[in-house]
């Protein structure tokens, strides 16, 4: 199954989320998906090791979704195989006074991963064409201009060898409500609850339109969007991990050639080993 091709928003394609089933599993069974996901996680660990060693490319993974769609869970279960030494995770909250005093991309650019690193954004610069639009936080002409600014920004990142993958975790209104109920019945999840989770449901249709426009206007070859059916967590994990694996494999990642004289080091090593063995025989 080529998740990269089947779930990607084609450049110039107009997205209609009502026609994309959040519970679709593309015919894949849960047991198969879980096994394939484990295999993908190992592949990601191996690929990240080469990414870090080569220090030529960076990978930026953007996660956007409605509340309870699984951004945190995706980071935990899919990206958990990454070496923390070469992985950065940033969750974008309500902008601070300092951040609001700059352009909307300032706080984003500061957190873009450098070469050799994987960066994961839990929410992102797309909040500035989503929540600000739904709640009229900026004039209409302001957020409308931002699509072009975002495309230019992501093109610039691509030119600097920062590979951008953007995932919209697509859940149904019914599944979201069920997950809220699970949190209400699980004390260890109380901390995740906020009244805004429920008040935002009143704007479901407005957010749908905002997401559709962002997905349609900002999916480019250098920074594609993927719509991930996310009602089933096991399918979400498989789809995201498969797409990241394919994207990293396309980078042609390789371990760099050694800068040291390996033969000289080997000779020194063998000399010390032989000396050690002689000492043990005495």
C-alpha positions in Angstrom: 0.0 0.0 0.0 1.5 3.3 -1.1 0.2 5.6 1.7 2.3 8.5 0.4 0.4 8.6 -2.9 -3.1 7.6 -1.7 -3.3 10.0 1.3 -1.4 13.0 -0.1 -3.3 16.1 -1.2 -2.3 16.7 -4.7 -1.0 20.2 -5.6 -3.9 22.3 -6.8 -6.5 19.8 -5.6 -9.5 21.2 -3.8 -10.1 19.2 -0.6 -13.6 18.2 0.6 -13.2 16.6 4.1 -16.9 15.5 4.1 -16.0 13.1 1.3 -13.0 11.6 3.2 -14.1 8.9 5.6 -12.3 9.3 9.0 -12.8 5.6 9.7 -11.3 4.4 6.5 -8.6 1.8 6.9 -8.0 1.1 3.2 -8.9 -2.5 3.7 -6.0 -3.1 6.2 -6.6 -5.2 9.3 -5.6 -4.1 12.8 -3.1 -7.0 13.5 -1.3 -6.5 10.2 -1.2 -2.7 10.8 0.3 -3.1 14.2 3.1 -5.4 13.0 3.9 -3.1 10.0 4.0 -0.1 12.3 6.6 -1.8 14.5 8.7 -2.6 11.5 8.3 1.1 10.4 9.5 2.3 13.8 12.7 0.3 13.5 13.2 1.6 9.9 12.7 5.2 11.2 15.4 4.6 13.9 17.8 3.4 11.3 17.1 6.2 8.9 17.4 8.8 11.6 20.8 7.5 12.5 22.0 8.1 8.9 20.2 11.5 8.9 22.1 12.5 12.0 25.4 11.2 10.9 25.2 12.7 7.4 24.1 16.1 8.8 23.0 17.3 5.3 19.3 17.1 5.6 16.7 18.0 8.2 13.1 16.7 8.5 10.2 18.7 9.8 7.0 16.8 10.6 3.9 19.0 11.1 0.9 17.6 13.0 -2.4 19.5 12.8 -5.8 18.2 14.0 -8.9 18.9 16.0 -8.8 18.4 19.7 -8.4 14.7 20.7 -7.5 13.6 17.2 -4.2 12.1 18.5 -1.3 14.5 17.9 0.3 13.7 21.2 -0.4 10.0 20.7 1.2 10.0 17.3 4.3 11.6 18.6 4.5 9.0 21.4 3.7 5.8 19.4 5.2 6.7 16.0 8.1 9.0 16.7 9.1 7.2 19.9 11.7 5.3 18.0 13.7 8.4 17.2 16.9 9.1 19.2 16.0 12.1 21.4 19.5 13.5 20.9 18.6 14.2 17.3 14.9 15.0 17.6 13.2 18.2 18.6 9.5 18.4 19.6 7.7 21.8 19.9 4.1 22.4 20.9 2.8 25.7 19.7 0.4 27.2 22.3 -1.4 30.6 22.3 1.3 33.1 21.2 3.0 35.1 23.9 3.3 38.9 24.0 6.8 38.6 22.6 5.7 36.3 19.8 2.8 38.6 18.9 5.2 41.5 18.6 6.8 39.8 15.6 5.5 38.5 12.4 3.5 35.3 12.6 6.3 33.1 11.3 8.9 34.3 13.7 8.2 31.8 16.4 8.0 29.1 13.8 11.3 29.7 12.1 13.1 29.7 15.5 12.1 26.1 16.0 12.9 24.7 12.6 15.3 21.8 13.0 18.9 22.2 11.8 20.7 19.8 9.5 20.9 16.3 10.9 17.8 16.7 13.1 14.2 15.7 13.1 11.7 18.4 14.2 8.1 17.7 15.2 5.5 20.5 15.4 2.5 19.8 17.6 0.3 22.5 15.9 2.2 25.0 13.8 2.1 28.1 11.7 -1.2 26.9 10.3 -2.9 28.0 13.5 -2.6 31.5 11.9 -5.0 30.5 9.1 -7.2 28.3 11.4 -8.1 29.6 14.8 -7.4 33.2 14.0 -9.9 32.9 11.1 -12.6 31.1 13.0 -12.5 33.5 15.9 -11.9 36.7 13.9 -8.6 37.4 15.7 -7.2 39.2 12.7 -8.8 40.9 9.6 -9.9 38.6 6.8 -7.4 40.2 4.4 -4.6 39.4 6.9 -5.2 35.7 7.2 -5.9 35.4 3.4 -2.4 36.7 2.6 -0.8 34.2 4.9 -1.3 31.2 2.6 1.1 32.8 0.2 3.5 33.6 3.0 3.4 30.0 4.3 4.1 28.6 0.8 7.1 30.8 0.4 8.3 30.0 3.8 8.1 26.2 3.2 9.7 26.6 -0.2 12.6 28.4 1.4 13.0 25.5 3.9 13.0 23.0 1.1 15.8 25.0 -0.6 17.8 24.7 2.6 17.3 20.8 2.6 14.6 20.9 5.3 12.1 18.3 4.2 8.6 19.2 5.3 5.8 16.6 5.8 2.4 17.9 7.0 -0.3 15.6 8.5 -3.9 16.4 9.2 -5.3 13.8 11.5 -8.9 13.6 10.4 -11.4 12.4 13.0 -15.2 12.4 13.0 -17.3 14.5 15.3 -18.7 11.4 16.9 -15.2 9.9 17.6 -14.0 13.2 19.1 -17.0 13.1 21.5 -16.2 9.5 22.4 -12.6 10.4 23.2 -13.7 13.3 25.4 -15.9 10.8 27.2 -12.9 8.5 27.7 -11.0 11.4 29.3 -13.9 12.2 31.6 -13.9 8.6 32.8 -10.1 8.3 33.2 -8.6 10.3 36.1 -5.1 10.1 34.7 -6.5 12.0 31.6 -8.2 14.8 33.5 -5.3 17.1 32.9 -6.1 17.0 29.2 -9.6 18.4 29.7 -10.4 22.0 29.0 -13.8 23.7 28.5 -12.6 25.1 25.2 -12.6 21.5 23.9 -16.3 21.6 24.0 -16.9 25.2 23.1 -14.8 24.7 20.0 -17.1 21.9 18.8 -19.7 24.7 18.2 -17.4 25.8 15.4 -17.0 22.4 13.8 -18.2 23.5 10.3 -16.1 26.7 10.4 -13.0 24.7 11.2 -13.8 22.2 8.5 -13.8 25.0 5.9 -10.6 26.6 7.4 -8.8 23.2 7.2 -10.1 22.6 3.7 -8.7 25.9 2.5 -5.3 25.3 4.2 -5.0 21.8 2.8 -6.0 23.0 -0.7 -3.9 26.1 -0.9 -0.8 24.9 0.9 -0.1 21.3 -0.4 3.0 21.7 -2.6 5.5 19.1 -4.0 8.1 20.5 -1.6 5.8 20.5 1.4 2.9 18.1 0.9 -0.2 17.7 3.1 -1.5 14.3 4.0 -5.1 13.7 5.2 -4.9 10.8 7.6 -8.1 9.0 8.6 -7.7 8.9 12.3 -10.8 7.4 13.9 -8.7 4.2 14.3 -5.5 4.9 16.1 -3.8 1.8 14.8 -4.4 2.9 11.2 -3.3 6.4 11.9 0.0 5.1 13.3 0.6 2.9 10.3 -0.2 5.6 7.7 2.0 8.3 9.3 4.9 6.0 10.0 4.8 4.6 6.4 4.8 8.1 4.9 7.7 9.3 7.0 9.7 6.1 6.1 9.1 6.7 2.4 10.0 10.4 2.6 13.3 9.6 4.5 14.2 6.8 2.1 13.8 9.3 -0.8 16.5 11.5 0.8 19.2 8.9 -0.1 20.6 9.1 3.4 24.1 7.6 3.8 26.7 7.3 6.5 29.5 9.8 5.7 33.0 8.6 4.7 35.4 8.4 7.7 37.7 11.3 8.2 40.2 9.3 10.3 42.7 6.8 9.0 40.8 3.6 9.8 43.7 1.3 8.9 46.0 3.1 11.3 43.4 3.0 14.1 42.9 -0.8 13.4 46.6 -1.4 13.7 46.8 0.5 16.9 43.8 -1.4 18.3 45.2 -4.8 17.3 48.6 -3.9 18.8 46.9 -3.1 22.1 44.8 -6.3 22.0 47.9 -8.5 21.4 49.7 -6.8 24.2 46.8 -7.3 26.5 46.6 -11.0 25.7 50.4 -11.4 26.3 49.9 -9.8 29.7 47.1 -12.2 30.6 49.3 -15.2 29.9 52.0 -14.2 32.3 
